Amino acid sequence: MGALGAAFNEVAAERQLRIMKEMGANAIRTSHNPPAPELVALCDRMGLMMQLELADTWQKGKRKNDYNLLFDDWSEADMRSLVRHYRNHPSVIMWSIGNEMPDQTTDQGVIIARNLTAYCHDEDPTRPTSLGCNKRDAVFRDIVNQVDIFGLNYFHKTYPVFKEQNPTRRYHASETSSATSSRGEYFFPVTTDVNDSRSGFQLSSYDMTTIGWGCAPEVQFKMNEEYPFMSGEFVWTGFDYLGEPTPYNKDLTNLLNFSDPNELEKARKELEELGKIKTPSRSSYFGIVDLCGFPKDRYYNYKSYWRPDVPTVHILPHWNWEERIGEITPVHIYTSGDAVELFLNGKSLGRREKVHSYDRLTWDDVRYEPGSLRAIAYKNGQKWAEELVETTGKPAALQVTAEKTELKNDGTDLSFIRVAVVDSQGRVVPRSKNHLKFSVTGPAEIIATDNGDATSLLPFQLSERDAYNGLALVILRSQYMKQGKVVLTVESKGLPKQKIALKVE
């Protein structure tokens, strides 16, 4: 749940599912343990399919005090309990008996898989079993035959090999992509070299590089289309999450990761004293949306492909580059259309057409000049969608928007409130990092704030933080059995104070 911690909150979970469904997702894979009952009930109501997963280890563990210590005594009871608990839920379509188990390529692993599948079939003969294997050798082993639908994590180039090796088996891509990016961060030159696509412990949102085992979304889309016998894909991950800040998940000695001179000097001293640099990242970069639920650019790549009937066109990057006047600043576009014409300050930069449904369209020779980028998308020769990105002015105001303004007084209802730093025309200033302070009156409390910045180590419970690339989030919770007017006040030095009213009933 990000800023809300690990305890389940139904309102927060419904928001996450809503964001994913709007993007075009139609199924959720739980990882890597049984889900909260409320999550399954939500998927029932919202029309999302589910794969429910037992565990991340079998007899061989991955960490000290892992589930492997309990596996022999408890795996049958736990597997049967999972199936019994959820077998009457229509959203559940598949049982996963495990994920990336170290023993997936052993003879004992075959026996374990066979037994776990038998427990599932005994409790529920109507649904198939699956698992997520992340070792290429598993494709050539008998574990493939121990589940109804074999699940392969990554190794997308292995799909034709799998089909040749196992012509009668069914399978799906149980984990894909692992693309990484930071919302609103763009580094130049735009390249596929992963080392040139990171800076300041952030990752470029041009989405041209991935983790070694992963691939860009459109690469996976291509494989899905070339090998239609694969039933679908589960992407790692929908949301950023706390932990696993890959590729910054280890102590580093590379000063090139720092772009800010002050931070660079601090890191230099740390390196001299400790022989290493403590990684400042506290959350992942895998999410299609950030920890706040704000979409990254990748979100529109998935939406364009998964919802082809919804008019979508999305321009990246933003167009505030005063230090890059006259320099090559590539423009990339995701669209559900089949062609786009791009205009810079009213002048056409040409029209690009998709060859495949999954293509991104690129203009790699654009020289930056302040003003506006306008993209007009076409489908079947007709205008389909349009987007305008403009060079903004300096921060002039705060824009505060609540996802809902009426709360129930049950002590658990939440309102997620987006705070944007905008210019005099109400446009979000994309590189702004203004310090924000929040206060509330009435029968609600601030339970968390965030900004989506993976390098921020501030506690989520603080009632102040910097905007990150123009945005921040405040989460209000109603007070139990109290009702009345709630007013949230947002302040930032040099900008007019902004208030928003809500109601608790």
Secondary structure, 3 states (H helix, E strand, C coil): CHHHCCCCCHHHHHHHHHHHHHHCCCEEECCCCCCCHHHHHHHHHHCCEEEEECCCCCCCCCCCCCCHHHHHHHHHHHHHHHHHHHCCCCCEEEEEEEECCCCCCCHHHHHHHHHHHHHHHHHCCCCCEEEEECCHHHHHCHHHHHCCEEEEECCHHHHHHHHHHCCCCEEEEEEEECECCCCCCCCCCCCCCHHHCEECCEECCCCCCECCCCCCHHHHHHHHHHCCCEEEEEEECCECCECCCCCCCCCECCHHHCCCHHHHHHHHHHHHHHCCECCCCCECCCCCECCCCCECHHHHHHHHHHCCCCCCEEEECCCCCHHHCCCECCEEEEECCCEEEEEECCEEEEEEECCCCCCCEEECCCECCCCEEEEEEEECCEEEEEEEEECCCCCCEEEEEECCCEECCCCCCEEEEEEEEECCCCCECCCCCCEEEEEEECCEEEEEEECCCCCCCCCCCCCEEECECCEEEEEEEECCCCCEEEEEEEEECCEEEEEEEEEEC
